[in-house]
Structures are given as structure tokens and as C-alpha cells.
């Protein structure tokens, strides 16, 4: 019966019982620390203050506790992720993973968000053009 309830919540309703997140903020010497502080503060409001902040060797990590679906605003969380992506746009790409799993009989959606440096950085010509022109026939 638990499996059926889990599958129903995950695939039919699309609404889990709880949400949690792990967000990494790599250190950057070219930008003020205030950007990271502001994003952490926004995450604190989105997760009702239920988060822990860890200093890492190359940045800061934010780990939230699970909060109920009624208290979580998905749109607000996604707008925070957009601002994180904007803050790291020149040097990193935002890698996001969303996973649903059953924890203590409840369906929990977990987000893992990590800005990562691309394997091959864009050249200066690519940055100014934005995209490569489409081929002509």
C-alpha cells in the first residue's frame, strides 16, 4: 500500500509531502560576498529558517531541513535559483538535480544545486556573439 501511495503522489499529483535542498556556492574573488549572502538569506526565508551553512575549502554549502509542501513555494525557490545562475553566469553553469524519494513514509523532493565550471570555457568571441550563427544553405 505504501508503494501505491508513493507512486500516486509522485506521478499523479506531482506534489510531494516535503521538500529539501543542498545548494553549493563556490568562492569567487571577482565578485562581492554580498551576492552569496543575499541568496543564502533568500533560501533561509524559502525554507522557513531551517537550514545549515557549512564552510567548505572552496566555498560555502547550504543544507536545508525538510519542510512541508504547504509551507514551500516552488516558484520562489526557482526564482532564487535563477538569481544564483545569474550571479555565476560568467564563470559557471548551474547543475541541478531533482530527486523524489520516500523518507519515513513521506514523499520528499530533494534538490541539489551546484554551480560548476564548464570543461571548455567559452572564448571571448563566443561571449560577445552569444551563440554561433546557424548554418546557411
N, C-alpha and C positions, 0 to 999 in steps of 0.2 A: 504494500500500500504506500510506503514511503517513496518508493521509486516512482510510482504513478503520480503522486503529488509533486515530486521534484520535477518530473518531465512536464507536467501540466503548467507549473509556474514558469519554467524555463522557456518552453516552446509555444505555449498557447497564450498565456497572459503577458509574457515578456517582462514581468515585474517581479524581481526577487524580494525576499524578506529584508535583506540588509545589503549595505554597500561598505566597501573599504578601499583604501588606495595606498600605494607606495609611489612617491614621486622623488626623483633624484634631481639635484641642482648642481651641476659641475661648476667648479670655481672658474671665474673669468677675471682676468686682470684688466681688460679693456672696458669694463662696464662697472657702474657703481653697484655696491652691495644692496642698495635700496630696492632695486628691481626684484631681487630674490626675496628680500624681506617682505615686500608688498604681496608677492604671490603666496608666500607662506601664511601671511595674515589672512588672505582670501580663502585659502584652504582651511584655516582654522575656523572661520565663520561657516564654511560649507559643511564641515564635519562637526559642528557644534562644540568646538574646542577640544575634541577628543583626538589629539594627535601627539606624537612624539617626534622630536627633532634630534637627529644624530649628526655629529661632525664626522666626516669621513676624510681620508687623506687627500682626496681631490675634489672636495665639495661638501654639500650638505644633503642629507636624506630626510624625507618626511614620511612617517608611517602613521596611518590613522587607525583608530579602533573601528570596529563595525558599528554602523548606526542604522536605525530603522529606515525602511523605504519611505515611510511617511514624512520623515524629517529631512530626507535627502532630495535636493533639486538637481536633476541631471543637467538641465540647461545651464545652470550656474556653474557647475563643475566643468562642462565643456567650454564655457567662455573663459574660465581660468586656464584651461589647457591651451586655448588659442593665444592668450597673453603670454604664457610660458614659451610657446612656439615662437611668437614674435620677438621675445627677449633674446632668444638664441638663434634667430634666423640667419645671421651672417656666418655663424661658425658651426652650428649643429643642426641635425634633423631630429625631430621628436619621434621616438619609437614608443608605440602604445600597445599594450596587451590587455585585453578584457577577458576575464575567465569567470564562468559560473560554476560553483561547486556547492556541495552540501556540507555544512558545518553545524554540528549539534542539532541536526534535524531541520535546519533552515537553509534556504537557498541564498547564497551570498555571491554577489558580483564583486570581483576584485579587479582593480585597475593597477597596472604597473606602467609608469610613465618615466622614460629616461631619455634625456637629450644625448644623442651620440654624434661623434664626429664622423662625417662621411669618409669612406675609404679613399675616394678620389675627390679632393676639394675642387669646387668649380673654379675655372680660370677667370681672370678679370674680364675677358671678352664675354663669357657666359653671364657674368653678373650684370654687365651693362645691357646686354640684349635681353636677358630674362629667360629666353627659350631659343632653341635652334629653329631656324626658319624651316617650314615644311618643304619637301622636295617638289620641284616643278616638273611637269611632264613635257 
